[in-house]
């Protein structure tokens, strides 16, 4: 089941949906992603914009310094 979700995530990332356009607006424009599997609500967070599948994020864009930061974090 998670493998199917990963393929759906890949499709969303390379498609031209409104969700991907919103992600691009908040992106650091690095085409490097790490595989993660974190529960999350989709949308804009302090840690970046999240596209979810089955209420999880499967790919996290690498930061400009090469690190992978937190996923779906809001600084409350």
C-alpha positions in Angstrom: 0.0 0.0 0.0 2.8 2.4 0.9 4.5 1.6 -2.4 1.4 2.7 -4.3 1.3 5.9 -2.2 4.9 6.6 -3.1 4.2 6.3 -6.9 1.1 8.5 -6.5 3.4 11.1 -4.7 5.9 11.0 -7.6 3.1 11.5 -10.1 1.9 14.6 -8.1 5.3 16.0 -7.9 5.9 15.9 -11.6 2.4 16.9 -12.6 1.1 20.4 -13.2 -1.6 20.4 -10.5 -2.5 23.5 -8.5 -1.0 21.7 -5.5 2.4 21.4 -7.2 2.2 25.1 -8.3 1.7 26.1 -4.7 4.5 23.9 -3.6 6.8 25.5 -6.2 6.0 29.0 -4.8 7.4 27.9 -1.4 10.3 25.8 -2.8 14.0 26.4 -2.5 14.2 25.2 -6.2 16.6 22.4 -5.4 15.6 19.2 -7.3 16.9 17.0 -4.5 14.4 15.0 -2.3 14.8 12.5 0.5 12.4 9.7 1.1 10.5 10.2 4.4 7.2 8.9 5.8 5.7 11.3 8.2 2.1 11.9 9.2 1.0 15.4 8.2 -1.8 17.8 7.3 -1.1 19.1 3.8 -0.4 22.7 3.0 1.9 25.4 4.2 3.8 24.9 7.4 6.7 26.8 8.9 9.0 24.0 7.7 7.7 24.3 4.1 4.8 23.3 1.9 3.6 19.7 2.2 1.8 17.6 -0.4 0.3 14.6 1.3 -1.0 11.2 0.2 -3.0 9.2 2.7 -2.3 11.9 5.3 1.5 11.4 5.0 4.4 13.2 3.4 6.7 10.8 1.5 9.3 13.2 0.0 11.1 16.1 1.7 13.0 18.6 -0.3 16.7 18.9 0.9 17.6 22.3 2.4 20.1 24.5 0.7 22.8 23.4 3.1 22.2 19.8 2.2 20.4 18.8 5.4 16.9 17.4 5.7 14.9 19.5 8.1 11.8 18.8 10.0 8.6 17.8 8.2 5.3 19.5 8.8 6.5 21.6 11.7 4.8 24.8 12.8 6.5 27.1 15.2 3.6 27.9 17.5 
